Amino acid sequence: MISEASRHCRVELQALPSRIGQVRRIISALLRYWHLDPLIDHAALGVTELLTNVHRHAEPDKLCSVEIELLLDRLTVSVHDHDPRLPSVADAGPLETTGRGLALIAAVSESWGVLPKGEDGKVVWFTLPASVPVAAGPKCAADLVYGAAPGSPFPAVETLVEAGRAREPRTSAVAAGSAMTRSPVPG
């Protein structure tokens, strides 16, 4: 049984190879802290594939946001980018080195999909079952990864706290660079 009804974390970034690795580490730290270690490999694989798609294909820019939300017994990972073109599962041949990302996500996730956002782009998401108890603590891996700003290995990432603010629709504009937003857990 999950001890809290909902947990949420959002990371805004440019989908560059170095940033993709950072997001993998953030998600891994977050899931470890929530005692969801069995989900780390699938969540990290899925977010890597989605961010790689943004890096390779998204236009007009590579700005995107990654959200990870634990709601009761379901972990949802989603990536919102500004490109309105919808992805599809490719039929990659046995010798091709690309084109299997969404097929991998379909294979390791419980469900996945695409939510068109019109001119604001799209959200590609996947879910994983989470039935392991979660300990109380930070609501976002930023508390673990970026806790000590001096000497942080990622000085370009700015941490913002949205304490006491109700969750807003996930369509806010993204400023240039990277930012991490922590949403409070209701309750």
C-alpha positions in Angstrom: 0.0 0.0 0.0 1.3 3.5 -0.9 1.5 5.6 2.2 0.7 8.9 0.5 -2.0 9.4 -2.2 0.2 11.3 -4.7 3.7 12.4 -5.3 4.9 14.5 -8.2 8.1 15.8 -9.7 8.7 17.9 -12.9 12.0 18.7 -14.6 12.2 21.2 -17.5 15.2 20.9 -19.8 16.6 21.0 -23.3 16.8 17.4 -24.6 20.5 17.3 -25.0 22.5 14.1 -24.4 24.1 15.4 -21.2 20.7 16.5 -19.8 19.2 13.1 -20.6 21.7 11.4 -18.3 20.9 13.9 -15.6 17.2 13.2 -15.8 17.9 9.4 -15.6 19.9 10.0 -12.4 17.1 12.2 -11.0 14.5 9.6 -11.7 16.7 6.8 -10.3 17.3 8.8 -7.1 13.6 9.6 -6.7 12.5 6.0 -7.2 15.1 4.8 -4.8 14.0 7.3 -2.2 10.3 6.2 -2.7 11.5 2.6 -2.2 10.4 1.8 -5.8 13.8 0.3 -6.8 12.2 -2.4 -9.0 10.8 0.3 -11.3 14.2 2.1 -11.8 15.4 0.2 -14.9 12.1 0.5 -16.8 11.4 4.1 -15.9 15.0 5.1 -16.8 14.8 3.2 -20.1 11.4 4.8 -21.0 12.4 8.4 -20.2 15.7 7.9 -22.1 13.8 6.8 -25.2 11.3 9.6 -24.9 14.0 12.3 -24.4 16.1 10.8 -27.2 13.0 11.2 -29.5 12.7 14.9 -28.5 16.5 15.3 -29.1 16.3 13.7 -32.6 13.0 14.8 -33.9 11.3 17.7 -32.1 11.0 21.0 -33.8 11.1 24.0 -33.5 13.1 23.5 -30.3 14.4 20.8 -27.9 12.7 22.3 -24.8 10.6 19.8 -22.9 9.5 18.8 -19.5 9.6 15.4 -17.8 7.0 14.6 -15.2 7.0 11.7 -12.9 3.9 11.1 -10.7 3.1 8.4 -8.3 -0.7 8.1 -7.8 -1.8 5.3 -5.5 -0.4 2.2 -7.2 0.6 3.7 -10.6 3.8 5.5 -11.6 3.3 7.7 -14.7 6.3 9.2 -16.6 5.5 11.8 -19.3 7.5 14.0 -21.6 5.9 17.2 -23.0 7.6 18.8 -26.0 6.6 21.6 -28.4 6.4 19.6 -31.6 2.8 18.9 -32.6 3.8 15.9 -34.8 2.7 12.6 -33.2 5.1 9.7 -32.9 4.3 6.2 -34.0 5.7 2.8 -33.4 8.2 2.1 -36.2 8.7 -1.2 -37.9 12.5 -1.3 -37.6 14.3 -4.1 -39.4 16.7 -6.4 -37.7 19.8 -4.5 -38.9 18.5 -1.0 -38.2 20.1 0.8 -35.2 17.2 3.2 -34.5 13.4 3.2 -34.5 12.7 0.9 -31.6 12.1 3.4 -28.8 8.3 3.3 -28.6 8.3 -0.5 -29.1 10.6 -0.8 -26.1 8.4 1.5 -24.0 5.4 -0.6 -25.0 7.2 -3.8 -24.0 8.3 -2.6 -20.6 5.4 -0.5 -19.5 1.9 -1.3 -18.4 0.4 1.3 -20.8 1.6 4.2 -22.9 0.1 6.8 -25.2 0.3 10.2 -26.8 -1.8 13.2 -25.8 -1.9 15.9 -28.5 -1.8 19.5 -27.2 -2.5 21.3 -30.4 -0.1 24.1 -31.1 1.5 23.5 -27.7 2.9 20.2 -28.9 2.2 16.8 -27.3 2.7 14.7 -24.2 4.0 11.1 -24.6 3.6 9.0 -21.4 3.9 5.6 -20.0 2.8 3.9 -16.8 4.3 1.3 -14.5 2.6 -0.6 -11.7 3.8 0.5 -8.3 2.7 -1.7 -5.4 5.6 -1.1 -3.0 5.2 1.0 0.2 6.7 4.5 -0.1 8.4 6.2 2.9 7.7 9.8 3.8 10.4 12.4 2.7 11.2 14.7 -0.2 8.6 14.9 -2.9 11.2 15.4 -5.6 14.7 14.0 -6.3 15.9 17.6 -6.4 16.1 17.3 -2.6 18.5 14.5 -3.0 20.5 15.4 -6.2 20.6 19.2 -5.8 20.3 19.6 -2.1 23.6 21.3 -1.6 23.9 24.0 -4.2 27.6 24.9 -3.5 29.7 22.4 -5.4 26.7 20.9 -7.1 27.8 18.8 -10.1 25.0 20.5 -12.1 25.4 24.2 -11.5 23.3 25.1 -14.6 20.1 23.6 -13.1 18.0 26.0 -11.1 15.8 24.7 -8.3 12.4 26.3 -7.8 10.0 25.5 -5.0 6.2 25.9 -5.5 5.3 25.6 -1.8 1.6 26.0 -1.0 0.5 26.5 -4.6 -2.2 24.3 -6.1 -1.1 22.2 -9.0 -1.5 24.0 -12.3 -2.2 22.6 -15.7 1.0 21.2 -17.2 1.1 23.5 -20.2 3.1 26.4 -18.8 5.8 28.0 -21.0 9.3 26.9 -20.5 12.1 29.4 -20.1 15.4 28.9 -21.9 17.8 26.6 -20.0 16.8 24.1 -17.3 14.6 24.3 -14.2 13.2 21.8 -11.8 9.8 22.3 -10.2 8.6 20.6 -7.1 4.9 20.4 -6.5 3.6 19.9 -3.0 1.8 16.7 -2.1 -1.8 17.5 -1.2 -2.8 16.6 2.2 
